[in-house]
């Protein structure tokens, strides 16, 4: 069962909505329209601002009048409604902090932060459904689909600008918990090697250590050893490159357990046998300056049941992996 949705929109940019890119603005306003379709109508020039064609990266100004023509989208009613309802319920129970300026979430593993690549709904789409009267709701940063933990969203344009400035200045403190293969060397407390983005894993992006890459630094602290099987480490980001912790752990020779891109598949059978079904990487804490109170704010996300059970099993295990 499919239904067609048609919409014709004219938007006027008011104070508070300026300086954002037109593609992001339309993605927020045109509910249910895939991001790929938004890019397509921008590239073809059918979206007009002040009766003129614009580029997808055009930044809005106060007083801009945006004309968007008829848009036709196709939706599978039953499947989409069922998936969206389950996702909204899961995220409703995962909110760890909220006020009128920001929202903090303990994102479950397996949920993408936004729709795309075959996914109708992600975190941002589900939360917008959960908060229909909230005029503005945008991701401050991202987490990989299989990574769990603290995810921060802004509920005001001004909050997003302030938080993005902290990201650019590397003044946010992000701490992750990762279970890595083997015994992490005590002397390795910082990994400082450049990372270069490439396309190679099933046409997906990866990074690798390369002299032409961007400067990347991660602090590592041992939290718990499990014989010679694995080590629980805290990884603190100094820079925020894509897959930085995963690539740096691999570089040291201790990849993250069940990392399907940078890990060691030989260990998968053992850890799946004790109930671990996904990468052991969790965004444990996020510290930042609150955009309104200007006070240091710390958001913490506890490990989920699967990760906790994995650690309990390791604590009672005395048989090393051969």
Secondary structure, DSSP 8 states (H G I E B T S, - for coil): -EEEEEEEEEEE--TTSTTSBHHHHHHHHSTT--HHHHHHHHHTT-SEETTEE--TT-B--TT-EEEEEEEEEEEEHHHHHHHHHHHHHHHHTTEEEE-SSEEEEEE-TT--SS-BTTBS--HHHHHHHHTTT-S--EESS---TT-EEEEEEESSHHHHHHHHHHHHTT-SEEEEEEEEES---TT--EEE--EEEEEEETTEEEEEE-TTSB--EEEEEEEEEETTTEEEEEEEESS--TTHHHHHHHHHT--BTT-TTTS-GGGHHHHHHTT--S--EEEEEEEEE-TTT-SEEEEE----HHHHHHHHHHHT------
